Amino acid sequence: MEYRRLGRSGLKVSALSLGSWVTYSNQVNATSAREIMAAARDHGVNFFDNAETYAAGESERIMGAAFRELGWAREHYVVSSKFFWGLSEDPNVHHTLNRKYLMGAIDGSLRRFGLDYLDLIYCHRPDPNTPIEETVWAMHDIISRGKALYWGTSEWSADEIRAAWDIAERHHLHKPVMEQPQYNLFVRKRVEQEYRRLYEDIGLGLTTWSPLASGVLSGKYVGGIPADSRGTLPGYEWLRERLVNAERNAAAARLKPLADELGCSLAQLSLAWCLKHPQVSSVITGASRVAQVDENMKALEILPRLTTEIMARMEAACETCSS
Ligand code: NDP
């Protein structure tokens, strides 16, 4: 495994990490989740991503139980959660980054995990109805109280991230260290263009999500929806449409011969492409079984084979459906 600095911070995260979205509770029970996490750890993964909203808190409970049962020393893994959606419809704790919500959300998350502190906490989306200054102060206070170590954002615009950073700088507060954007062969603009100035100016680090576009970039949806995939889950109809998107699946079919040429799977090739971006601290993978972890972690071995020419051919194969 390769370990990369999380932006300009001193924290090192595994270049490939493991997240629990969709999967934990919906697809896998606590036992399978623990086995998947153990397999990832065996490959050197030290960063495990979660969010309050995943399976309405159940995902944090499952991951916390796995940490305990696996008996890992707390200093040997990095765990995150993300806040915004809230666990009830109450106007003060729903779709918000206000101080009241955030101060309660971290306590709820720690309770579900059964941990004293989280390593990384993210503002899961921007909140246009709360001043950024209020959110920055709340995130700073959570860190000052020892409940988390670093904070960042997810899917914030470059302007919003810069505004948060400037406020923190002005008031000598803990600054946002990392952003969690979607990044894969189909979704590129934010990471490659919008955030470009932030890498140098504020040392923003990235932990990126859906590297396989939910599995499409493994090629598994080219022939329809496999029965054992997230594409069959009730409640995920909105995702199903993306999984069977004709243009994306045609691109996956065009990529497959390239993977064959390099002697790897399409999933490995697609993950390796994400790892190539120099600002990506960690590519957060998803897996509903150990075999997927074993396959995906080998993406790092492909990196030396990913020449500029191969990258250009991959990007050309996805040109019609990439933004
Ligand atoms: P991917 O795009 O990598 O999709 C992962 C899914 O693809 C797996 O669960 C599995 O689905 C399938 N898959 C994985 N490997 C293989 C393989 N080798 N062959 C075939 N199929 C494979 O990542 P996710 O969409 O899961 O996102 C990763 C993480 O990013 C999440 O867990 C979460 O932590 C984070 N995230 C953050 C978001 C944010 O807003 N900040 C939003 C979304 C995700 P299946 O079970 O169907 O086989």
Boltz pocket constraint, residues with backbone or C-beta under 6 A from the ligand:
constraints:
  - pocket:
      binder: B
      contacts: [[A, 18], [A, 19], [A, 20], [A, 21], [A, 22], [A, 23], [A, 27], [A, 49], [A, 50], [A, 82], [A, 124], [A, 154], [A, 155], [A, 180], [A, 181], [A, 208], [A, 209], [A, 210], [A, 211], [A, 212], [A, 213], [A, 214], [A, 215], [A, 216], [A, 218], [A, 220], [A, 228], [A, 229], [A, 230], [A, 231], [A, 267], [A, 284], [A, 285], [A, 286], [A, 287], [A, 288], [A, 291], [A, 292], [A, 293], [A, 295], [A, 296]]
      max_distance: 6.0
